[in-house]
Amino acid sequence: MIDVLIADDHAIFREGIGQIIALQPDMRVCGEAANGEDLLRQLRRLVSTVLVLDISMPGQSGVSLIGQVKSLAPCLPILILSMHEQRQYVIQAIRSGAGGYVTKASPSAEVLKGIRTVASGKMFINGAVAEQLALNLREPIEPPPHTALTGRELQVFQMLVEGIRVSEIARI
């Protein structure tokens, strides 16, 4: 049985996801949280298999909550369920320890697939978000600005970083 803890600041959304989960024979809602403080309190008293977390929570962001959740329950898989599909949100969430990312525009079947996937220990990113990430990979990556410096310019730059005065550099 997959015990799901739902953390979202909108009650109607929590209720809706809860009803969808209740229809699944292999899942049940074990708790709900409306904000970060409530979520951390719930984690201390509940045993859950998966946390479904909104990335835009009042008081503190879902990204900062991921770190706190991981310190309390390091093995708890986290599925981010967010209205944001921009890559910076996805990357921040995954780097912080989330096991998956689904947008709120996704059909319920995709959210359920995400819950099951992260519960099994695998990563899950829904189609729209994965496509957005893939399209961003096509963008040319610009080299760091310092690579355009000549050898002497790089030498001067390094000396400035080391704290050598300009007057001393001019003499070299």
MIDOSE-1310 file (N, C-alpha, C; in nm, 2 decimals, decimal comma, always signed):
residues 172
midv	+0,09/-0,12/+0,00/+0,00/+0,00/+0,00/+0,09/+0,12/+0,00; +0,06/+0,22/-0,09/+0,13/+0,34/-0,09/+0,06/+0,45/-0,01; +0,12/+0,49/+0,10/+0,06/+0,59/+0,19/+0,11/+0,73/+0,14; +0,02/+0,81/+0,10/+0,05/+0,94/+0,05/+0,02/+1,06/+0,14
liad	+0,12/+1,14/+0,16/+0,10/+1,26/+0,24/+0,10/+1,38/+0,14; -0,01/+1,46/+0,14/-0,03/+1,56/+0,04/+0,00/+1,70/+0,11; +0,09/+1,78/+0,05/+0,12/+1,91/+0,11/+0,09/+2,01/+0,00; -0,01/+2,09/+0,01/-0,05/+2,19/-0,08/-0,13/+2,30/+0,00
dhai	-0,11/+2,42/-0,04/-0,18/+2,53/+0,04/-0,33/+2,55/+0,00; -0,37/+2,48/-0,10/-0,51/+2,49/-0,14/-0,59/+2,37/-0,10; -0,69/+2,39/-0,01/-0,77/+2,28/+0,05/-0,84/+2,21/-0,06; -0,90/+2,28/-0,16/-0,98/+2,21/-0,26/-0,89/+2,12/-0,35
freg	-0,76/+2,16/-0,37/-0,67/+2,08/-0,44/-0,63/+1,95/-0,36; -0,60/+1,97/-0,23/-0,57/+1,86/-0,15/-0,69/+1,76/-0,15; -0,81/+1,81/-0,14/-0,93/+1,72/-0,14/-0,94/+1,65/-0,27; -0,92/+1,72/-0,38/-0,94/+1,66/-0,51/-0,83/+1,55/-0,54
igqi	-0,71/+1,57/-0,50/-0,60/+1,47/-0,52/-0,64/+1,35/-0,42; -0,68/+1,39/-0,30/-0,72/+1,28/-0,21/-0,83/+1,19/-0,26; -0,93/+1,25/-0,32/-1,04/+1,17/-0,38/-0,99/+1,08/-0,49; -0,90/+1,13/-0,58/-0,84/+1,05/-0,68/-0,76/+0,93/-0,63
ialq	-0,68/+0,96/-0,52/-0,60/+0,86/-0,46/-0,69/+0,76/-0,39; -0,80/+0,80/-0,33/-0,89/+0,71/-0,26/-0,95/+0,60/-0,35; -0,96/+0,64/-0,48/-1,01/+0,54/-0,58/-0,91/+0,43/-0,62; -0,79/+0,45/-0,58/-0,69/+0,35/-0,62/-0,68/+0,24/-0,52
pdmr	-0,67/+0,12/-0,57/-0,67/+0,00/-0,47/-0,53/-0,01/-0,40; -0,43/+0,05/-0,46/-0,29/+0,04/-0,40/-0,25/+0,17/-0,33; -0,34/+0,26/-0,31/-0,30/+0,39/-0,25/-0,40/+0,44/-0,14; -0,35/+0,52/-0,05/-0,44/+0,59/+0,04/-0,37/+0,71/+0,09
vcge	-0,45/+0,81/+0,13/-0,40/+0,93/+0,18/-0,38/+0,91/+0,33; -0,26/+0,94/+0,38/-0,23/+0,92/+0,52/-0,23/+1,05/+0,60; -0,23/+1,16/+0,52/-0,23/+1,29/+0,59/-0,22/+1,41/+0,49; -0,25/+1,53/+0,54/-0,25/+1,65/+0,46/-0,18/+1,76/+0,53
aang	-0,12/+1,85/+0,46/-0,06/+1,97/+0,52/-0,08/+2,09/+0,43; -0,11/+2,20/+0,50/-0,15/+2,32/+0,42/-0,03/+2,42/+0,41; +0,08/+2,39/+0,49/+0,20/+2,48/+0,49/+0,32/+2,40/+0,53; +0,43/+2,46/+0,53/+0,56/+2,39/+0,56/+0,56/+2,35/+0,71
edll	+0,52/+2,43/+0,80/+0,52/+2,40/+0,94/+0,43/+2,28/+0,97; +0,31/+2,28/+0,91/+0,22/+2,17/+0,92/+0,28/+2,04/+0,86; +0,35/+2,06/+0,75/+0,41/+1,94/+0,68/+0,51/+1,88/+0,77; +0,60/+1,96/+0,83/+0,71/+1,90/+0,91/+0,65/+1,84/+1,04
rqlr	+0,54/+1,89/+1,09/+0,47/+1,84/+1,21/+0,41/+1,70/+1,17; +0,35/+1,69/+1,05/+0,29/+1,57/+1,00/+0,40/+1,46/+0,98; +0,51/+1,50/+0,93/+0,62/+1,40/+0,91/+0,67/+1,34/+1,04; +0,66/+1,42/+1,14/+0,71/+1,37/+1,27/+0,62/+1,26/+1,33
rlvs	+0,49/+1,27/+1,29/+0,40/+1,17/+1,36/+0,34/+1,07/+1,26; +0,36/+1,09/+1,13/+0,30/+0,99/+1,03/+0,41/+0,91/+0,97; +0,37/+0,79/+0,92/+0,46/+0,72/+0,83/+0,40/+0,72/+0,70; +0,47/+0,77/+0,60/+0,41/+0,78/+0,46/+0,51/+0,72/+0,37
tvlv	+0,46/+0,68/+0,25/+0,54/+0,61/+0,15/+0,59/+0,72/+0,05; +0,51/+0,82/+0,02/+0,54/+0,92/-0,08/+0,48/+1,06/-0,02; +0,56/+1,16/-0,05/+0,51/+1,30/-0,02/+0,48/+1,36/-0,15; +0,36/+1,41/-0,17/+0,32/+1,49/-0,29/+0,33/+1,64/-0,24
ldis	+0,42/+1,71/-0,29/+0,45/+1,85/-0,24/+0,43/+1,96/-0,35; +0,36/+2,06/-0,32/+0,35/+2,18/-0,40/+0,48/+2,26/-0,38; +0,53/+2,31/-0,49/+0,66/+2,38/-0,48/+0,64/+2,53/-0,44; +0,51/+2,57/-0,45/+0,48/+2,71/-0,40/+0,40/+2,71/-0,28
mpgq	+0,46/+2,70/-0,17/+0,39/+2,69/-0,04/+0,41/+2,83/+0,03; +0,31/+2,86/+0,12/+0,32/+2,99/+0,19/+0,43/+2,98/+0,30; +0,50/+3,09/+0,32/+0,59/+3,09/+0,43/+0,73/+3,05/+0,38; +0,74/+2,94/+0,32/+0,87/+2,89/+0,27/+0,85/+2,81/+0,14
sgvs	+0,94/+2,81/+0,05/+0,93/+2,75/-0,08/+0,93/+2,60/-0,06; +0,88/+2,53/-0,16/+0,88/+2,38/-0,16/+1,02/+2,33/-0,17; +1,11/+2,41/-0,24/+1,25/+2,37/-0,26/+1,32/+2,37/-0,12; +1,30/+2,47/-0,04/+1,36/+2,47/+0,09/+1,30/+2,36/+0,18
ligq	+1,17/+2,33/+0,16/+1,11/+2,22/+0,24/+1,16/+2,09/+0,20; +1,21/+2,07/+0,08/+1,26/+1,94/+0,04/+1,38/+1,91/+0,13; +1,47/+2,00/+0,15/+1,58/+1,98/+0,23/+1,55/+1,94/+0,37; +1,45/+2,01/+0,43/+1,40/+1,98/+0,56/+1,34/+1,85/+0,57
vksl	+1,26/+1,81/+0,47/+1,19/+1,68/+0,47/+1,30/+1,57/+0,46; +1,40/+1,59/+0,38/+1,51/+1,49/+0,36/+1,59/+1,48/+0,49; +1,60/+1,58/+0,57/+1,67/+1,57/+0,70/+1,59/+1,49/+0,80; +1,45/+1,50/+0,79/+1,37/+1,42/+0,88/+1,34/+1,28/+0,83
apcl	+1,32/+1,27/+0,70/+1,29/+1,14/+0,64/+1,37/+1,12/+0,52; +1,50/+1,08/+0,53/+1,59/+1,08/+0,41/+1,55/+0,99/+0,30; +1,47/+0,88/+0,33/+1,43/+0,79/+0,23/+1,29/+0,81/+0,17; +1,23/+0,92/+0,22/+1,09/+0,95/+0,17/+1,10/+1,00/+0,03
pili	+1,04/+0,93/-0,07/+1,03/+0,99/-0,20/+0,94/+1,11/-0,21; +0,98/+1,21/-0,28/+0,90/+1,33/-0,29/+0,86/+1,35/-0,44; +0,73/+1,37/-0,46/+0,69/+1,40/-0,60/+0,64/+1,55/-0,59; +0,70/+1,64/-0,67/+0,66/+1,77/-0,67/+0,54/+1,78/-0,77
lsmh	+0,44/+1,85/-0,72/+0,32/+1,87/-0,81/+0,30/+2,02/-0,81; +0,33/+2,08/-0,92/+0,34/+2,23/-0,93/+0,27/+2,28/-1,06; +0,23/+2,41/-1,05/+0,18/+2,48/-1,17/+0,30/+2,53/-1,26; +0,42/+2,53/-1,21/+0,54/+2,57/-1,28/+0,60/+2,46/-1,36
eqrq	+0,62/+2,49/-1,49/+0,69/+2,39/-1,57/+0,82/+2,44/-1,63; +0,86/+2,56/-1,58/+0,99/+2,62/-1,62/+1,10/+2,53/-1,57; +1,21/+2,52/-1,64/+1,32/+2,43/-1,61/+1,39/+2,47/-1,48; +1,39/+2,60/-1,44/+1,46/+2,63/-1,32/+1,39/+2,57/-1,20
yviq	+1,26/+2,56/-1,20/+1,19/+2,50/-1,09/+1,22/+2,35/-1,08; +1,21/+2,29/-1,20/+1,24/+2,14/-1,20/+1,38/+2,11/-1,16; +1,48/+2,18/-1,21/+1,62/+2,15/-1,17/+1,64/+2,18/-1,03; +1,59/+2,29/-0,97/+1,60/+2,31/-0,83/+1,54/+2,20/-0,74
airs	+1,42/+2,16/-0,78/+1,36/+2,05/-0,70/+1,43/+1,92/-0,71; +1,48/+1,88/-0,83/+1,55/+1,75/-0,84/+1,68/+1,76/-0,77; +1,75/+1,87/-0,78/+1,88/+1,89/-0,72/+1,87/+1,89/-0,56; +1,75/+1,93/-0,52/+1,73/+1,94/-0,37/+1,69/+1,80/-0,31
gagg	+1,65/+1,71/-0,40/+1,62/+1,58/-0,35/+1,49/+1,52/-0,39; +1,41/+1,60/-0,47/+1,28/+1,54/-0,52/+1,30/+1,43/-0,61; +1,21/+1,33/-0,60/+1,22/+1,21/-0,69/+1,14/+1,23/-0,82; +1,06/+1,33/-0,83/+0,98/+1,35/-0,95/+0,92/+1,48/-0,95
yvtk	+0,87/+1,52/-1,07/+0,81/+1,65/-1,09/+0,69/+1,63/-1,19; +0,57/+1,68/-1,15/+0,45/+1,67/-1,24/+0,39/+1,81/-1,23; +0,33/+1,85/-1,34/+0,26/+1,98/-1,34/+0,11/+1,96/-1,30; +0,05/+2,06/-1,25/-0,09/+2,05/-1,21/-0,18/+2,05/-1,33
asps	-0,12/+2,08/-1,45/-0,20/+2,07/-1,57/-0,21/+1,93/-1,62; -0,14/+1,84/-1,56/-0,13/+1,69/-1,60/-0,26/+1,62/-1,57; -0,30/+1,52/-1,65/-0,41/+1,44/-1,61/-0,39/+1,36/-1,49; -0,49/+1,32/-1,42/-0,48/+1,25/-1,29/-0,40/+1,12/-1,31
aevl	-0,42/+1,05/-1,43/-0,34/+0,93/-1,45/-0,19/+0,95/-1,45; -0,15/+1,06/-1,49/-0,01/+1,09/-1,49/+0,04/+1,12/-1,35; -0,04/+1,19/-1,27/+0,00/+1,21/-1,13/+0,01/+1,08/-1,06; -0,09/+0,99/-1,08/-0,09/+0,86/-1,02/+0,04/+0,78/-1,06
kgir	+0,07/+0,79/-1,19/+0,19/+0,72/-1,24/+0,31/+0,78/-1,17; +0,32/+0,91/-1,15/+0,43/+0,97/-1,08/+0,44/+0,92/-0,94; +0,33/+0,91/-0,87/+0,33/+0,86/-0,73/+0,39/+0,72/-0,73; +0,33/+0,63/-0,81/+0,38/+0,49/-0,81/+0,53/+0,48/-0,85
tvas	+0,57/+0,57/-0,94/+0,71/+0,56/-0,99/+0,81/+0,60/-0,88; +0,78/+0,71/-0,82/+0,87/+0,76/-0,71/+0,86/+0,66/-0,59; +0,75/+0,61/-0,56/+0,73/+0,51/-0,46/+0,82/+0,39/-0,48; +0,84/+0,35/-0,61/+0,93/+0,24/-0,64/+1,07/+0,27/-0,64
gkmf	+1,11/+0,40/-0,61/+1,25/+0,44/-0,61/+1,30/+0,49/-0,74; +1,22/+0,51/-0,84/+1,26/+0,56/-0,97/+1,23/+0,71/-0,98; +1,29/+0,78/-1,07/+1,26/+0,92/-1,10/+1,14/+0,93/-1,20; +1,07/+1,04/-1,18/+0,96/+1,06/-1,27/+0,94/+1,21/-1,31
inga	+0,94/+1,24/-1,44/+0,92/+1,38/-1,48/+0,81/+1,36/-1,59; +0,70/+1,43/-1,57/+0,59/+1,42/-1,67/+0,63/+1,47/-1,81; +0,55/+1,43/-1,91/+0,58/+1,46/-2,05/+0,61/+1,61/-2,08; +0,52/+1,70/-2,04/+0,53/+1,84/-2,07/+0,66/+1,90/-2,01
vaeq	+0,70/+1,86/-1,89/+0,82/+1,91/-1,83/+0,94/+1,85/-1,89; +0,94/+1,72/-1,92/+1,05/+1,66/-1,99/+1,07/+1,72/-2,13; +0,97/+1,75/-2,20/+0,98/+1,82/-2,33/+1,04/+1,95/-2,31; +1,00/+2,03/-2,21/+1,06/+2,16/-2,19/+1,21/+2,15/-2,16
laln	+1,25/+2,05/-2,08/+1,39/+2,03/-2,04/+1,47/+2,00/-2,17; +1,41/+1,91/-2,25/+1,48/+1,87/-2,37/+1,50/+1,98/-2,47; +1,40/+2,06/-2,48/+1,41/+2,18/-2,57/+1,51/+2,28/-2,53; +1,53/+2,29/-2,40/+1,63/+2,38/-2,34/+1,77/+2,32/-2,37
lrep	+1,78/+2,19/-2,38/+1,91/+2,14/-2,41/+1,96/+2,17/-2,55; +1,87/+2,21/-2,64/+1,90/+2,25/-2,77/+1,97/+2,39/-2,78; +1,94/+2,47/-2,68/+2,00/+2,60/-2,68/+2,15/+2,59/-2,67; +2,22/+2,67/-2,75/+2,36/+2,67/-2,74/+2,41/+2,71/-2,61
iepp	+2,51/+2,64/-2,56/+2,57/+2,68/-2,43/+2,69/+2,77/-2,46; +2,68/+2,89/-2,40/+2,79/+2,99/-2,42/+2,90/+2,96/-2,33; +3,03/+2,97/-2,38/+3,14/+2,94/-2,30/+3,15/+3,05/-2,19; +3,22/+3,02/-2,08/+3,23/+3,12/-1,97/+3,31/+3,24/-2,03
phta	+3,28/+3,36/-1,99/+3,35/+3,48/-2,04/+3,50/+3,48/-2,03; +3,55/+3,42/-1,93/+3,70/+3,43/-1,91/+3,77/+3,35/-2,02; +3,70/+3,26/-2,09/+3,77/+3,18/-2,20/+3,81/+3,27/-2,32; +3,75/+3,39/-2,33/+3,78/+3,48/-2,44/+3,90/+3,57/-2,41
ltgr	+3,95/+3,56/-2,29/+4,06/+3,65/-2,25/+4,19/+3,59/-2,32; +4,28/+3,68/-2,35/+4,41/+3,64/-2,40/+4,49/+3,59/-2,28; +4,61/+3,53/-2,30/+4,69/+3,48/-2,20/+4,73/+3,59/-2,10; +4,77/+3,71/-2,15/+4,81/+3,82/-2,07/+4,69/+3,87/-1,99
elqv	+4,57/+3,89/-2,05/+4,45/+3,93/-1,98/+4,42/+3,84/-1,87; +4,43/+3,71/-1,89/+4,40/+3,61/-1,79/+4,50/+3,63/-1,67; +4,63/+3,65/-1,71/+4,73/+3,66/-1,60/+4,70/+3,78/-1,52; +4,67/+3,90/-1,58/+4,63/+4,02/-1,51/+4,51/+4,00/-1,42
fqml	+4,41/+3,93/-1,47/+4,29/+3,90/-1,40/+4,32/+3,82/-1,27; +4,40/+3,72/-1,29/+4,44/+3,64/-1,17/+4,52/+3,72/-1,07; +4,60/+3,81/-1,11/+4,68/+3,89/-1,02/+4,59/+3,98/-0,94; +4,49/+4,04/-1,01/+4,39/+4,12/-0,94/+4,31/+4,04/-0,84
vegi	+4,28/+3,92/-0,87/+4,21/+3,84/-0,78/+4,29/+3,81/-0,66; +4,42/+3,79/-0,68/+4,51/+3,76/-0,57/+4,55/+3,89/-0,49; +4,50/+4,00/-0,53/+4,52/+4,13/-0,45/+4,64/+4,21/-0,49; +4,70/+4,17/-0,60/+4,82/+4,25/-0,64/+4,77/+4,38/-0,70
rvse	+4,84/+4,49/-0,66/+4,79/+4,62/-0,71/+4,82/+4,64/-0,85; +4,74/+4,73/-0,92/+4,75/+4,76/-1,06/+4,89/+4,81/-1,09; +4,94/+4,90/-1,00/+5,07/+4,96/-1,03/+5,18/+4,85/-1,03; +5,17/+4,75/-0,95/+5,27/+4,64/-0,95/+5,25/+4,56/-1,07
iari	+5,13/+4,54/-1,11/+5,10/+4,45/-1,23/+5,16/+4,52/-1,36; +5,15/+4,65/-1,36/+5,20/+4,73/-1,48/+5,35/+4,71/-1,49; +5,42/+4,69/-1,38/+5,56/+4,67/-1,39/+5,61/+4,53/-1,44; +5,52/+4,44/-1,43/+5,55/+4,30/-1,46/+5,54/+4,28/-1,61
